[in-house]
Amino acid sequence: MSGFDGFRDPVLVRALIDEIAATATEPTVLMEICGGQTHAIVRSGLDQLLPDTITLVHGPGCPVCVTPLEVIDRALAIAARPEVVFTSFGDMLRVPGSRDDLFGVRAAGGDVRVVYSPLDAVRLAREHPDREVVFFAIGFETTAPANAMAVLAAADQDLANFSILGSHACVPGAMRAILGSPRNRVEAFLAAGHVCAIMGLEEYRPVAAGFGVPIVVTGFEPVDLARGILAAVRQRREGRAEVENAYGRAVSDGGNPHARQALDQVFRLSDRKWRGIGTIPDSGLVLREEYARFDAAGRFGVGELDTDEPAVCIAGEILQGHAGPLQCPAFGRQCTPQHPLGATMVSSEGACAAYYRYRPPSAADPEVRS
């Protein structure tokens, strides 16, 4: 028996769903902020079990999905250079740029390698002093501490041939942008447990209080998610808008102080462009001045590169909760995992990929036909 079986217990999930139905006396739109949660919800069918009063919409919590197209193009330009060893986690290799992806660059002779840690890239830089080693450092606050540690390790070892192409996003800024939009539908958030395990809860409290929305930290199993939804609808019924931790086995109020210290040492908050959404103030992390020598975009002169998004892709609408994957006219037609138009389809955490995998398009589905 797996240690997770208790958090997948269908009897317990059913009991929680019944309690949600009894508690949710008014319509509520909840957004799960994390792509991992989206996949768990669609895979388990949790959204289909909820009462009609609850609508789940999918948020921008997939780091691959919100990486701007021009950042992908910068990666492609750097990876194609003959002196470069370009390293990345595997989920970035198939993300399309405006004309190609990293697999295509590798097929054309570029030295593109999959690594399992940014410290692997630091090791490669140490072992190959005649090559420029670049790590594609994307992600939310969950992965940013490891990227910070890689920069600190390279600095300690005085590795002049190591750099990162960074695209770090911060969740609270995206929440504020969604809630501040005149088209906002979201009335409560399910926050990502792994992000809060790093950052804690404090930075979410001004968001909950300022916009009057409950924010409930949850895990990634059906019982976790159902408990988070129940906590959110209870707050709504009681007229509360608080940050609540429904994932206490992994998240503490203060987060991980060592990880936060590394983040603060290497990075600073900055405005950031989110793919499909636009620029959000104070929603990204960039290298501090004392570590600017490790910035690959500056080192290789690709920082000014800009690219337009494909007009047919509605990923931005999906990432803000305005639409669902099945409402995209390209879903399952022009856009598939084999030929993706955008990162929401190719990413392992993308909402479109979740629907394609667990609820494949059917000719009998009027939403897909429309």
C-alpha positions in Angstrom: 0.0 0.0 0.0 1.3 3.4 -1.0 1.7 6.1 1.7 -0.6 8.3 -0.5 -3.5 5.8 -0.6 -5.2 7.4 2.3 -5.2 10.7 0.4 -6.9 9.0 -2.6 -9.6 7.1 -0.6 -12.8 7.4 -2.7 -15.0 6.9 0.4 -13.4 9.9 2.1 -13.5 12.0 -1.1 -17.2 11.2 -1.5 -17.9 12.3 2.1 -16.0 15.5 1.5 -17.9 16.1 -1.7 -21.2 15.7 0.2 -20.0 18.2 2.8 -19.0 20.6 0.1 -22.5 20.3 -1.4 -24.1 21.0 1.9 -21.9 24.0 2.6 -21.8 25.7 -0.8 -25.1 27.5 -0.6 -24.2 30.1 -3.3 -22.3 29.8 -6.6 -18.5 30.1 -6.2 -15.7 30.2 -8.7 -12.5 28.8 -7.4 -9.1 28.8 -9.1 -6.5 26.2 -8.5 -3.3 28.1 -9.1 -1.0 25.2 -9.8 -0.7 23.1 -13.0 0.0 20.0 -10.9 -3.3 20.5 -9.1 -5.0 20.9 -12.4 -3.8 17.5 -13.6 -4.7 15.9 -10.3 -8.2 17.4 -10.5 -8.8 16.4 -14.2 -7.2 12.9 -13.7 -9.3 12.1 -10.7 -12.5 13.7 -12.1 -12.9 15.7 -8.9 -14.4 18.7 -10.8 -17.1 16.4 -12.2 -18.1 15.3 -8.7 -18.5 18.8 -7.3 -22.0 20.3 -6.9 -23.2 22.7 -9.6 -22.6 25.6 -7.2 -18.8 25.1 -7.5 -16.9 26.1 -10.7 -13.2 25.3 -10.9 -11.1 27.3 -13.3 -7.4 26.8 -14.0 -4.7 29.3 -13.1 -1.3 30.3 -14.4 0.6 28.0 -12.1 2.5 26.1 -14.8 6.0 27.5 -15.1 6.5 26.2 -18.6 3.1 27.6 -19.7 3.8 31.2 -18.5 7.4 31.4 -19.9 7.2 34.1 -22.5 7.7 33.1 -26.1 10.7 35.4 -26.5 12.4 33.6 -23.7 12.1 30.4 -25.6 13.5 32.1 -28.7 16.4 33.4 -26.6 17.1 29.9 -25.4 17.0 28.6 -29.0 19.4 31.4 -30.1 21.9 30.6 -27.3 21.6 26.8 -27.7 22.5 27.0 -31.4 25.9 28.7 -30.7 28.8 26.3 -31.2 30.6 27.2 -28.0 27.6 26.6 -25.8 26.5 23.5 -23.8 22.8 24.3 -23.2 21.3 22.5 -20.3 17.6 22.2 -19.3 15.1 20.1 -17.5 13.4 17.8 -20.0 10.0 19.5 -20.0 11.4 22.5 -21.8 12.8 20.7 -24.9 9.5 20.4 -26.7 8.1 23.8 -25.8 7.7 25.6 -29.2 9.4 28.9 -29.9 8.3 31.0 -32.8 9.9 28.7 -35.3 11.6 25.7 -33.6 12.1 24.0 -30.2 15.2 22.8 -28.3 14.8 19.3 -29.8 15.1 20.9 -33.3 18.2 22.8 -32.2 19.8 19.5 -31.0 18.9 17.7 -34.2 20.6 20.5 -36.1 23.8 19.9 -34.1 23.4 22.1 -31.0 24.8 20.7 -27.8 21.5 20.5 -25.8 21.5 18.3 -22.7 18.9 17.3 -20.2 20.0 17.6 -16.6 18.3 16.7 -13.3 19.6 19.6 -11.2 21.1 23.0 -12.0 24.1 21.8 -10.0 24.7 19.3 -12.8 25.2 22.3 -15.1 27.7 23.7 -12.6 29.6 20.5 -12.7 29.6 20.5 -16.5 31.1 24.0 -16.5 33.8 22.9 -14.1 34.6 19.9 -16.2 34.5 21.8 -19.6 36.3 25.1 -19.0 36.6 25.6 -22.7 32.8 25.6 -23.2 30.0 28.1 -22.2 27.5 26.1 -20.0 24.1 27.7 -19.8 21.2 26.4 -17.6 17.6 27.2 -18.5 16.4 28.4 -15.1 12.6 28.6 -15.2 10.0 28.0 -12.5 8.2 29.4 -9.6 9.5 29.8 -6.0 9.6 26.0 -5.8 12.6 25.6 -8.1 14.2 29.1 -7.8 16.1 28.2 -4.6 18.0 25.4 -6.4 18.8 27.9 -9.2 20.1 30.4 -6.6 22.3 27.7 -5.1 23.7 26.9 -8.5 24.7 30.6 -9.0 26.2 30.7 -5.5 28.2 27.5 -6.3 29.5 28.9 -9.5 30.5 32.1 -7.8 32.3 30.2 -5.0 34.2 28.2 -7.7 34.9 31.2 -9.8 33.3 29.6 -12.9 33.4 32.3 -15.6 31.9 29.9 -18.1 28.6 29.3 -16.3 25.4 31.3 -16.7 21.6 30.9 -16.4 18.9 32.0 -18.7 16.3 32.9 -16.0 12.5 33.1 -16.2 11.3 33.0 -12.6 7.7 33.7 -11.7 6.2 34.6 -8.3 2.6 33.5 -7.5 1.3 36.4 -5.4 1.8 38.9 -8.2 -0.2 36.8 -10.6 -3.0 36.5 -8.0 -3.2 40.2 -7.7 -3.3 40.7 -11.5 -6.1 38.2 -11.8 -8.1 39.6 -9.0 -7.6 43.2 -10.2 -8.8 42.5 -13.7 -12.2 44.0 -14.6 -13.0 40.5 -16.1 -12.1 38.6 -12.9 -14.3 35.7 -12.0 -12.3 34.2 -9.2 -13.8 34.3 -5.7 -11.3 31.9 -3.9 -7.9 30.4 -4.6 -6.4 27.0 -3.9 -2.8 27.8 -3.4 0.1 25.5 -4.4 1.5 23.5 -1.4 5.0 23.2 -2.8 5.4 26.9 -3.4 4.1 27.6 0.2 6.5 25.0 1.5 9.3 27.4 0.4 7.7 30.8 0.9 5.3 30.2 3.8 1.9 32.0 4.1 2.7 35.6 5.0 2.9 37.0 1.5 -0.6 35.7 0.7 -2.3 37.5 3.6 -2.3 41.0 2.0 -3.8 39.4 -1.1 -6.6 37.7 0.8 -7.4 40.8 2.9 -7.0 43.3 0.1 -9.3 41.6 -2.4 -11.6 39.8 0.1 -11.0 36.3 -1.2 -10.2 33.1 0.7 -6.8 31.5 -0.1 -6.4 27.9 1.0 -3.1 26.1 0.7 -3.6 22.5 -0.5 -1.7 19.4 -1.6 -2.0 17.4 -4.8 -4.1 14.4 -4.0 -7.9 14.2 -4.3 -8.5 14.3 -0.5 -6.1 17.2 -0.2 -7.9 19.1 -2.9 -11.4 18.3 -1.6 -10.4 19.5 1.8 -9.1 22.7 0.3 -12.3 23.3 -1.6 -14.4 22.6 1.6 -12.3 25.1 3.6 -12.7 27.8 0.9 -16.5 27.4 0.7 -16.8 27.4 4.5 -14.9 30.7 4.5 -17.2 32.1 1.8 -20.3 31.0 3.7 -19.0 32.6 7.0 -18.0 35.8 5.3 -14.2 35.3 5.9 -11.3 36.0 3.6 -8.2 34.4 5.2 -5.2 32.4 4.3 -5.8 28.9 5.6 -3.3 26.0 5.5 -5.0 22.7 4.6 -1.6 21.1 3.9 0.0 21.1 7.3 2.0 17.9 6.7 4.2 19.8 4.3 3.7 23.6 4.8 4.6 25.7 7.8 3.7 29.3 8.3 7.2 30.6 7.8 8.2 28.3 4.9 11.8 27.2 4.5 14.1 29.9 5.9 17.3 28.4 4.3 15.7 28.4 0.8 14.3 31.9 1.3 17.7 33.2 2.4 19.3 31.8 -0.8 16.6 33.4 -2.9 17.0 36.8 -1.2 20.8 36.6 -1.6 20.8 35.9 -5.4 17.5 37.4 -6.8 15.4 40.5 -6.4 11.7 41.1 -7.3 11.1 42.6 -10.7 8.3 43.2 -13.2 7.8 40.1 -15.4 6.0 39.3 -18.6 3.8 36.2 -18.4 3.0 34.3 -21.6 -0.5 35.0 -22.7 -1.1 37.5 -19.9 1.3 40.4 -20.2 3.6 42.2 -17.8 2.7 41.9 -14.1 4.5 44.2 -11.6 6.7 42.5 -9.0 5.9 39.1 -10.3 9.4 37.8 -11.2 12.9 37.3 -10.0 16.0 38.6 -11.6 19.6 38.3 -10.6 20.9 41.0 -8.3 23.7 43.3 -9.6 26.4 41.4 -7.8 25.5 38.2 -9.7 24.7 39.9 -13.1 27.7 38.2 -14.6 25.8 34.9 -14.6 23.0 36.3 -16.7 23.0 34.4 -20.1 20.7 36.8 -21.8 23.1 39.7 -21.2 26.2 37.6 -21.9 25.0 36.4 -25.3 23.2 39.7 -26.3 19.7 38.2 -26.7 17.9 40.3 -24.0 16.1 42.6 -26.4 14.6 39.8 -28.5 10.8 40.0 -28.7 8.2 37.8 -30.3 4.4 37.8 -31.0 2.2 35.0 -29.8 0.2 32.9 -32.2 -3.2 34.6 -32.6 -5.2 31.3 -32.6 -3.9 30.2 -29.2 -6.1 31.3 -26.3 -3.7 30.2 -23.6 -3.9 33.6 -22.0 -7.6 33.3 -21.5 -7.2 29.8 -20.0 -4.4 30.9 -17.7 -6.6 33.7 -16.3 -9.6 31.6 -15.8 -11.7 33.3 -18.5 -12.0 30.1 -20.6 -11.4 26.4 -20.5 -9.3 24.2 -22.9 -12.4 22.8 -24.6 -13.5 26.3 -25.6 -10.4 26.8 -27.8 -11.2 26.2 -31.5 -7.7 24.8 -32.0 -7.9 22.2 -29.2 -7.4 18.7 -30.5 -7.3 20.0 -34.1 -4.4 22.3 -35.0 -3.1 22.0 -31.4 -2.2 18.6 -30.0 0.7 17.3 -27.9 2.5 16.2 -31.1 2.0 19.6 -32.7 1.4 22.1 -29.9 0.6 25.7 -30.6 1.4 26.8 -27.1 3.0 25.6 -23.9 -0.3 24.8 -22.2 -0.6 21.8 -24.5 3.0 20.6 -24.4 3.8 21.1 -20.8 3.4 18.2 -18.4 1.5 20.7 -16.1 -0.5 22.5 -18.8 -4.3 22.6 -18.5 -4.7 21.8 -22.2 -2.4 18.8 -21.9 -4.4 17.6 -18.9 -7.7 17.7 -20.8 -6.2 16.1 -23.9 -4.8 13.2 -21.9 -7.6 12.5 -19.5 -10.6 13.8 -21.5 -9.5 13.4 -25.1 -11.5 15.4 -27.7 -14.4 13.6 -29.3 -16.4 14.3 -32.4 -19.5 13.9 -30.1 -18.4 16.8 -27.9 -20.2 20.0 -29.0 -17.6 22.2 -27.2 -14.8 20.7 -29.3 -16.9 20.9 -32.5 -17.7 24.5 -32.0 
